[in-house]
Amino acid sequence: MPKVQPIPTAAPGRGKRARGARVSTSLAEINVVPLVDVMLVLLIIFMVTAPMMTQGMAVNLPQARRANPVTAQPLYVTVPANFAQSHIVQINQDEVRVEILQERIKQAVLEREDKSVFLRADGAVTYQDLVLVIDKLKEGGVDKVGMVTRPAER
């Protein structure tokens, strides 16, 4: 709350120019409203941009009515729609050329008890391309290959 301080009496010749009471504020009061406004704007910016920061390949999974949920610690191999041109797959978050897929899978499943892989393939990938990737996975020592689908909309 501002405090009103009276001005001492002015000199006799300066009566008209006196301003009256002087108002001073306390320095202990800090206005936090601008700080809160800036923080809220930053929060909204991060909330909007965080979903866009996810990494990975865009894959349109096929739908299945009878799909069991995944319970094991998964090792995902993703085959994108442009696999026929690029010959690149993704092991979890690492992009790998299909020519070295066998060695990378061998290294990944070497220390694991469960030698199974979950294959996520775009719906536009041809059957021949899937067979090529599955062959490379089998050559790398994978026992089971599970196909990942998304539940069908009803």
N, C-alpha and C positions, 0 to 999 in steps of 0.2 A: 504494500500500500504506500503510495507516495506521501511524503511528509511535507508540510507547508512550513517554510521558515520565513519569518518576517525579516525585511531588509532594515538595517539601521537607518535612522533618520538621515535624510540627504542634506547636503550643504544648503545654506539659505538661498543661493542663486540658482539652484537646480531643482526647484520644486515641481515644475511641470514635467520634467523628464524622468521622474522616478517611476519605476515600473510596478511597484507594488510587491506582492508576496512572490518569493522564488520557490519553485517546486524542484525537489531533488529526489531521485529514486535510489533505492538500496541496490547495491551490486550483488547481493546474495541471491536475487531472483534470476533464474535462468529460464529462458523460453525454450521449451523442448518440442513445441508443436512443429517447427520446420524439420527437426531431426526425425520425428515420428513420420512425417509426410515422406521424406526421402527414403526412410527404411521401408515403408509400405510399398512405394513404387519399385524399389529394388526387389522386394519379395515377390511382387506380381511379375516382374520381368523374369526372375529365375524360375518361377512356377510355370510360366508359359514356355520358356526355352528348354527346360529340363527334358521333356519328352522328345524333343528334337535331337538331343545329344546322344541317343542310343545308337550304338554301332551294330553293324551286322548287315547281312544281305536280305533284301526284300524277297520273301518267298510266299507264294500263294499256295498254301497247303490244301490238298484235296480233303474232302469230307468223308467221314465214316460214321455209321450209326452205332456200331458195336466196337468201341475203342476203350481199351483198358488204360487207366492212368499210370504214369511212369512213377515207380517207387524207388528205383536204384539211383546211384550217383551216375548221371548220364554223361556219355561222351557223344556229342552230336556231330554229325557230318551233314553239311548243308549243300545241296546242289541247286544253284540258281537257274532262272529261266534262260539265261544267256550261256549256259554251259557248253552248248554245241560250238559256239564261236570262241569262247575264252579258255575252256578246259581248266577252269579254276573252281575248286570246291573250298569249303570252309570247315575246319576242324575246330569246334567250339568257337573261338574268336579269331583264329589264325587262317589266313587265306593261303591255299596250297595248290600248286599245279597237280593235275591228276597223274602225271608221270612219276612224281615223288610221293604220292599218297600212300603207297605201300610201306615205304620206310618210315614215314611220319606216324602212321597207325601202329606200326611195329613198336616204335618208341613209346607211344602213348599207352598201349595196353600191356607193355612189358611188366610193369610193377603192379598191375591190377589182377585181382582174383577173377572178377567178372569180365570176361573178354567179349562183351557185347557192345554194340554201337547202335545208336538211334539215327536213322537216315531221314533227313527232312529234304524233300525234293519239291520243287515248284510243280504245279499241275501241268505246266506247258513242257516239261522235260520229257523227252521220248523214252520209251521203254529200253531201247538199245543203250542210251546213255546211262540209265539206271543200272543196267546189267554190267556195263563197263565199270562203274564205280563199285558195285557190289563185288565184282571179281577182284578188284584192287584191294578191297577191304578183307576179303577172304585170304588173299595172298599175304596180307600183313598180319595174319594170325587171329582174326576176329572169328569167334565161334557163332555168334548170333547177330543178325542184322534185323532191327525192328524198324518198321515204317511208321513215321509220325504223321498223324492226320489231325484235323480239328473236328470237333463234334458238328454234326449236321444241324442246321437250323430247322426248326419245325414250323 
